[in-house]
Amino acid sequence: MGEKFNLDNLIELISSENKEKILKGLEEIEKNIEKIPPEAVEDVIASLFFIDLGDHPEMVDVKDKATKVLSEFGEKVIPFCLKSLEESDMKAALNFARVLGYIGGKVIPHLSEEYYKTDDPDRKSFILYAMSKVKDKKVKEALPLVISAISSENREVRDTATRTIGKFFEILEANDVEPVLVETIFNLLVMRTSDSYAPIRAKAIRSLGKMAKKNVLNEKQKEILKKICLRVLGKDENFEWDKAFIVRKEAKEALNYL
């Protein structure tokens, strides 16, 4: 079989409604990824992101595999994924964000540029989510951007940024971030522990807990965080706990690192 026929055959497999055939096509693309131009298959692979798992729960492996395979094309698919973020529904957009995150540290400058170019809060949120998926110390380059987003007037942007900063500290160590920057991040997250939106309060405490777990916080900051957790749990002198269980749950977890 010629190369052209092979490629057409793979596209036909991926276009199938049969799970086994789709996975076989994705696996063959993965094996030959250096020989296949991404523009020949990227939209076909991405079409799998639009599968409704509510109707087809058996296809969860297909979506996961498609995300992984598309990300293995690396920087070549960044423009396609960024453009697709604008044109997709929320479920598909999350997959494109994951692809961008899985590409690695090289994606950070591209994501940062797109973040500052757009005024769309949904797009900003997806970009922040993509950054949270990057497992590379290059995320440090995005700290100023995420720090500014923590104070966004938009609830979803604020929520995603508060989560993302914690994900960064799963990668970054104490000596990776200057103490003055840690202080800025700490103070902003402390402010978010009083946010009117319970999920943001929960994420703020979770992110602070991750910083404590990595020994990024100094003793004074740990003491402040401890007092916040005790207040949330109703164990301070006021005996008034946070009404949201998700916030109390994160406070209990964070205390394990203090």
C-alpha positions in Angstrom: 0.0 0.0 0.0 1.2 3.5 -0.8 1.6 6.2 1.9 -1.5 8.1 0.5 -3.7 5.0 0.8 -2.4 4.4 4.3 -3.3 7.9 5.4 -6.8 7.6 3.9 -7.3 4.3 5.6 -6.4 5.8 9.0 -8.8 8.7 8.5 -11.5 6.2 7.6 -10.8 4.2 10.8 -11.0 7.4 12.9 -14.2 8.4 11.2 -15.8 5.1 12.1 -18.4 4.8 14.9 -16.7 1.6 16.1 -14.6 2.2 19.2 -12.0 -0.5 18.4 -11.5 0.8 14.8 -11.1 4.4 16.1 -8.5 3.3 18.7 -6.7 1.3 16.1 -6.5 4.4 13.8 -5.2 6.6 16.6 -2.6 4.0 17.6 -1.4 3.8 14.0 -1.1 7.6 13.8 0.8 7.6 17.1 3.3 5.0 15.7 3.9 7.0 12.5 3.5 10.5 13.9 6.9 11.7 12.4 5.7 10.8 8.9 2.2 12.4 9.1 1.7 16.1 8.6 -0.6 17.3 11.4 -2.8 19.3 9.1 -3.8 16.1 7.4 -5.4 14.6 10.5 -5.7 17.2 13.2 -9.3 18.1 12.4 -10.3 14.4 12.1 -8.7 13.6 15.5 -10.3 16.7 17.0 -13.7 15.7 15.8 -13.6 13.0 18.5 -13.7 15.7 21.1 -17.3 16.4 20.2 -18.5 12.9 21.2 -21.2 13.2 23.8 -20.1 10.9 26.6 -23.6 11.1 28.0 -24.9 9.3 25.0 -21.7 7.2 24.5 -20.0 6.6 27.8 -18.0 3.8 26.3 -16.1 6.4 24.2 -14.2 8.0 27.2 -11.1 6.0 26.2 -11.4 7.3 22.7 -11.4 11.0 23.8 -8.5 10.4 26.1 -6.5 8.7 23.4 -7.3 11.4 20.9 -6.2 14.1 23.3 -2.9 12.3 23.9 -2.2 11.6 20.2 -3.0 15.2 19.1 -0.6 16.6 21.7 2.2 14.4 20.4 2.4 16.5 17.3 3.9 19.2 19.6 4.2 22.8 18.6 2.9 22.1 15.1 -0.7 21.9 16.4 -0.7 24.9 18.7 -2.2 27.3 16.1 -5.0 24.7 15.3 -5.8 24.2 19.0 -5.9 27.9 19.8 -8.2 28.6 16.9 -10.4 25.6 17.9 -10.8 27.0 21.4 -12.8 29.8 19.8 -15.0 27.6 17.7 -15.8 24.8 20.1 -18.5 24.1 22.8 -17.3 23.9 26.4 -16.7 20.2 26.5 -14.6 20.1 23.3 -12.8 23.3 24.3 -11.6 21.6 27.5 -10.0 18.8 25.4 -8.2 21.4 23.2 -7.0 23.0 26.4 -5.7 19.7 27.6 -3.9 19.1 24.4 -2.1 22.5 24.7 -1.2 21.7 28.3 0.2 18.2 27.4 2.4 19.7 24.7 4.6 21.1 27.6 6.6 24.2 28.5 6.9 25.3 24.9 3.2 26.2 24.9 3.5 28.9 27.6 4.6 31.8 25.4 1.8 31.0 22.9 -0.8 30.8 25.6 0.3 34.0 27.3 0.2 35.9 24.0 -3.4 34.6 23.3 -4.5 35.5 26.9 -3.4 39.1 26.5 -4.9 39.4 23.0 -8.5 38.4 24.0 -11.1 40.1 26.0 -13.3 37.0 26.1 -13.5 35.7 29.7 -14.4 32.2 28.6 -11.3 32.1 26.3 -9.1 33.4 29.1 -10.5 30.7 31.4 -9.7 28.0 28.9 -6.2 29.4 28.4 -5.6 29.4 32.2 -6.9 25.8 32.3 -4.5 24.8 29.6 -1.6 26.3 31.6 -2.6 24.3 34.6 -2.0 21.1 32.6 1.6 22.0 31.8 4.0 19.9 33.8 7.1 21.9 33.2 8.9 24.5 35.3 8.5 27.0 32.4 5.1 27.7 34.0 7.1 30.2 36.1 7.0 32.5 33.1 3.2 32.7 33.4 3.2 33.6 37.1 2.6 37.3 36.5 -0.3 36.6 34.2 -2.0 34.2 36.6 -1.4 36.5 39.5 -3.3 39.3 37.7 -6.1 36.9 36.8 -6.6 35.9 40.5 -8.0 39.4 41.0 -10.2 39.3 37.8 -13.7 40.8 38.1 -14.9 37.8 36.1 -15.8 34.9 38.4 -14.7 32.1 36.0 -11.4 33.7 35.3 -10.8 34.3 39.0 -11.8 30.7 39.8 -9.6 29.1 37.1 -6.6 31.3 38.0 -6.9 30.5 41.7 -6.8 26.8 40.8 -4.0 27.2 38.3 -1.6 28.8 40.7 -1.9 25.8 43.0 -1.2 23.4 40.0 1.9 25.4 39.3 3.2 24.7 42.8 2.9 21.0 42.2 5.8 21.6 39.7 7.7 24.6 41.3 9.9 24.2 44.3 10.6 26.8 47.1 13.8 28.0 45.4 12.1 28.5 42.0 10.1 31.5 43.1 11.4 34.7 44.7 10.1 35.3 48.3 8.6 38.6 47.2 6.6 36.9 44.5 5.5 34.2 47.0 4.4 36.9 49.3 2.3 38.5 46.6 0.7 35.1 45.6 0.1 34.3 49.3 -1.7 37.6 50.0 -3.9 37.3 46.9 -4.9 33.8 47.8 -5.7 34.8 51.4 -8.0 37.4 49.9 -9.7 34.8 47.8 -10.4 32.7 50.9 -13.1 35.3 51.6 -14.4 35.3 48.1 -18.2 35.4 47.8 -18.1 32.3 45.6 -17.6 29.1 47.6 -15.7 27.2 44.9 -13.1 30.0 44.7 -12.7 30.0 48.5 -12.1 26.2 48.3 -9.6 26.5 45.5 -7.7 29.3 47.3 -7.3 27.2 50.4 -6.3 24.2 48.3 -3.7 26.2 46.5 -2.3 27.6 49.8 -2.2 24.1 51.1 -0.1 23.0 48.0 2.3 25.9 48.7 2.6 24.8 52.3 3.1 21.1 51.3 6.0 22.2 49.0 7.5 24.3 51.9 7.1 27.4 49.8 5.5 29.3 52.7 7.5 30.8 55.6 6.5 30.3 59.3 4.5 33.5 59.5 2.5 32.6 56.4 1.9 29.1 57.7 0.5 30.5 60.9 -1.8 32.8 59.0 -3.0 29.9 56.9 -3.5 27.8 60.0 -5.8 30.5 61.5 -7.8 30.7 58.3 -8.3 26.9 58.2 -9.4 26.9 61.9 -11.8 29.7 61.2 -13.3 27.9 58.2 -13.7 24.8 60.4 -15.3 26.8 63.2 -12.5 26.0 65.6 -11.5 29.6 66.4 -12.9 31.9 69.0 -15.9 32.8 66.9 -17.1 29.2 66.3 -18.6 30.2 63.0 -17.5 27.8 60.2 -17.8 28.3 56.5 -21.2 27.2 55.4 -19.8 25.4 52.3 -18.7 21.9 52.8 -16.2 22.0 49.9 -14.4 24.9 51.7 -14.3 23.1 55.0 -13.0 19.9 53.3 -10.1 21.8 51.7 -9.3 23.5 55.1 -9.1 20.2 56.8 -6.7 18.9 54.1 -4.5 22.0 54.2 -4.0 21.6 58.0 -2.1 18.3 57.3 0.7 20.4 55.8 1.0 23.0 58.6 
